[in-house]
Structures are given as structure tokens and as C-alpha cells.
Amino acid sequence: MLINNPKLLEKQRTLLMDVSVAGRRASTTPSMDVPLSDMPPAELLRDDLHFPEVSEPQLIRYFTHLSTLNYGVDSGIYPLGSCTMKYNPKLHEDAVRLPGFANVHPIQPDETAQGALQLMHNLQTYLAEITGTSAVSLAPLAGAHGEFTGLQMFRAYHLEHGQIQRKRVLIPDSAHGTNPATAAMLGFTVTSVATDNDGNVDMDALHKELGTDVVGLMITLPSTLGLFERHIVEICKAVHEAGGLVYGDGANMNALLGQVKPGALGFDVVHLNLHKTFSTPHGGGGPGSGPVCVSETLRDYLPDAVVVKIANNTYKFHRPAKSIGKIAAFNGNFGMLVRAYAYIRILGAEGLKSISENAVINANYVLAKLKGDYLLPYQRLCMHEVIFSAKRQKEHNVRALDVAKRLIDYGFHPPTMYFPLIVEEALMIEPTESEGREGLDAFIDAMLSIAREVEEQPELVRNAPYSAPMTRLDEARAARQPVLRWRADADKQKI
Ligand SMILES: *Cc1c(COP(=O)(O)O)cnc(C)c1O
């Protein structure tokens, strides 16, 4: 299924400028309804702006074509590990556009926004139930922001208890980069804890690091290796015995919905990524939502504000007694809260449980079908995502990046690469529950076909993609100095 159509490529690379013909117009201006005025003086006029001159159909075709170049969850499987790129039900968009929700203003008086507050209160209750925790704040605006909020609560808690010497945060070496970044932003030092040969936390290494200078542990469950941490209860106990607190990075909650409650395992805080597990759209740095769910120990430290129910079934914003204060201008990305609420209400408890079941079954299906051709670093069943290593492909001088680029030619979005850092040449595949059998099989076939290509014609894979408007970019420069618009001197800024 090699998509390598030179004509298509040609078309994709055609810039509007290249089809410009002097005098051609895509618009007609309405007749003048104001008095004519003179042109500004000649020295203020420029003649160095070259606008493309095209017809209306050319213009429409150009932009329509551009609109098809983006790949999203509505285009096909989006197996970007750790990101939980699941389908976003369109019904949510109806809910969020209801005038009472769409037009609510963050500083209107509580008594005039009772419906919105009730929704927030109910969502807090559901999230507490789902995570097995005591209280919830919906204020954090992303997962990383939830981490920041959680560790601020840890700091407030230790200061309150006179434990000012606690400055060190323990983090398993498989962790997402935001975990150590968050700890560092709060002025803590980070100690990395090793992973054992089965993909669990190395318990000896953990015990060696625990002491009276430890703020706590940040841990992801299931881990970013896609594995359920077998010692999790023992780990929480050990950290608590050392006077520390346990932060749960709940970005992987899609594996646990309705099956396991982090609060019951001993977590003091767990953040949720509503934009992952609860299916609110994300990507492109769009609005996120990272509510923090806390145990009884920390409920008084939650940020300002949480929504509380008072007499007569009315609701208001409340600042908890020992609150760490405001963490954002207002009280969360409300549109995301409405979508997550709709998701939970539509699915119900049984539906949520089936989400995690299907997410885990799908990942294990991919594991079973690909483990003969891609190296599986930990010989265990996985949770909602499976991590392979392209080490075998590396013997043919093909890297994880090349496999990912080749997938683009097969019409699929690549998986996450080179993360977690402890897996060499990592390919991290998270199919999510949204994919049906046919979608999974098509993706698996492409991966198997690429594995064959690696053995038979590795240079084909090394130079992929052939079907994309851009082929190989300098990834660092593309991220830091993106070229986002057409420029007359574009040739000079080619990446
Ligand atoms: C996505 C993710 C985060 C960060 O969440 P953001 O909403 O992107 O800030 C943290 N940890 C893990 C494991 C994640 O997958």
C-alpha cells in the first residue's frame, strides 16, 4: 500500500503564488457607499507586496486542499502513546454550546450561575468516586498544572507540620518529563528511582532513598511502560512510613476506569487529564483540564476554589481552610468540564468500566500481533498501551523514527517515539478503546509490512515518508522556528 503518487505530491507542493496570473480576481468589491478619498502620498505606498492573483475556484480549492492535510482523531487511528487520543463524541459539542453553558461568565455572581456550579459540583463528586478520593478541585488547566497544584499542596502540608527540611522528590526513571519538571519548578530536587527487570519500581532502590528529607513520590499508574506497578500498595505504605506523600500521575487512568481506585491504593493526590481519559478534544496545545483529586489528608489544602453545596440545594465557590490559593485566574476550563460531565453521564458506571476493558484488550491485541516482529522489552501483558523497542530494526540501520515516518506513507499517525527514556528505540502504541477490530488490523498490517521492508529494503524505510507534503524536517528547528506562512523568500528558509 505504498502511496507514492508524484502527481499528488506535485499538487500538494503547489503554492497559491505559483498559479498566480496578473489581473485574476477571486472577489468583487461592493459598490462604494462612502465618499472617495485620495491615495496617501506615494512615498508611503509600497509596491513590494506580491499577493497571489487567483480565481475564486482556485482559492477555494487551495484552502480546501490545505484543510485535508491535517491528521486528527477523526481521520483515523492516532496511536500516540501516553496521550490517549480517543474519539471525541460530537454530542459533547451540543452540550457545551447550550446557551446557559456557552455564555456563562467567570465573574458573574454565584447565584446567577447555579446550573454551571451544579455541574461542577456533580463532576467533582463523580471524579472523587472514580478515583476513590475525598475531594476534588477542577481548577488546574492541564495535567502538568495538576502536578504543580499537587506538589504545592505537599509543600503546604509539610510546612504546616514543621517539616521544612523535606526538599527531595522521588520519581521513577520511567516517568513523563512533566513530573521532574514540576518538582524542579517548585524548587525541590529530584531523585530518580530505578526500574527493575520486570518493569516495576526497584524496591531496594526506593527504600535506600526514603528518609526525612523526602517530600514524597510522584508515580504514574499504570507506569509509562504501560505496566501495572505490582508493588504499588507497598510503595505507598513505605513512602507514608517515611513521612512522605504520594502523588499519582493519573494521565493513564484510561487503563483503570471502573477497575481500580487510586485513592484506595494509598495515593494522596491523583490528577486526571480530562482531555485524555474523559475525551475532551486535545492537541495543538488546546485547552486542557487536569483536576486534582485528594485524600482526606489534603482536602483542606485544595486550591481556591472548590464548589460546595449549601442549604436549599444551592451551590457556591469555596476557599478551603488551608488553601494554597489561586492557581489560575478563574476556576478551570469550563468547556472541558461540561464535555467530561456529558461523557460520564452518557456512559454511566458500566460504560466507564467497558472503556478501560476495551482499551486494555486493544493494546494487548496489538502486543500479541506485533511481538514476533518488534522486540517487547518486558514479557508481560500490558495495560492500555504497549511499548516496543525497534532494537531489532536497528540491526538493519533503521530506527524507531524511520518506522514512525514510514507509517505516514501507510496513512497512519505514528506512535510516540523515544519515550519512555529507559526503553531503547521506544515505540509506544496506545490504540485506545475507540478503535474497532478492522482499524487495529489495518494498523497492525502496516507495522508488519514495515517490519518486512526493514529486512528487505531498509533504505525505503530510512527515507520515508514519500507521500507527505514535507518529508524529513530538522525536528528541533521545526518546533522552535516554525515556518507558518508563505513568504516570497521561502526558499531561503527551507528547513
Ligand atoms: C500527558 C501526560 C502528562 C501531562 O499532561 P498535560 O495535560 O499534557 O500537561 C503527564 N504525565 C503523563 C504520564 C502524561 O501522559
PDBQT file of the ligand as one rigid body, heavy atoms in Angstrom, charges set to zero:
ROOT
HETATM    1  C1  LIG A 501       0.070  13.783  29.156  1.00  0.00    +0.000 C 
HETATM    2  C2  LIG A 501       0.814  13.403  30.373  1.00  0.00    +0.000 A 
HETATM    3  C3  LIG A 501       1.162  14.365  31.338  1.00  0.00    +0.000 A 
HETATM    4  C4  LIG A 501       0.971  15.853  31.141  1.00  0.00    +0.000 C 
HETATM    5  O1  LIG A 501      -0.328  16.243  30.888  1.00  0.00    +0.000 OA
HETATM    6  P1  LIG A 501      -0.605  17.612  30.109  1.00  0.00    +0.000 P 
HETATM    7  O2  LIG A 501      -2.081  17.765  30.173  1.00  0.00    +0.000 OA
HETATM    8  O3  LIG A 501      -0.076  17.441  28.740  1.00  0.00    +0.000 OA
HETATM    9  O4  LIG A 501       0.105  18.702  30.847  1.00  0.00    +0.000 OA
HETATM   10  C5  LIG A 501       1.773  13.917  32.482  1.00  0.00    +0.000 A 
HETATM   11  N1  LIG A 501       2.063  12.617  32.672  1.00  0.00    +0.000 NA
HETATM   12  C6  LIG A 501       1.756  11.674  31.759  1.00  0.00    +0.000 A 
HETATM   13  C7  LIG A 501       2.083  10.232  32.042  1.00  0.00    +0.000 C 
HETATM   14  C8  LIG A 501       1.122  12.039  30.579  1.00  0.00    +0.000 A 
HETATM   15  O5  LIG A 501       0.838  11.108  29.664  1.00  0.00    +0.000 OA
ENDROOT
TORSDOF 0
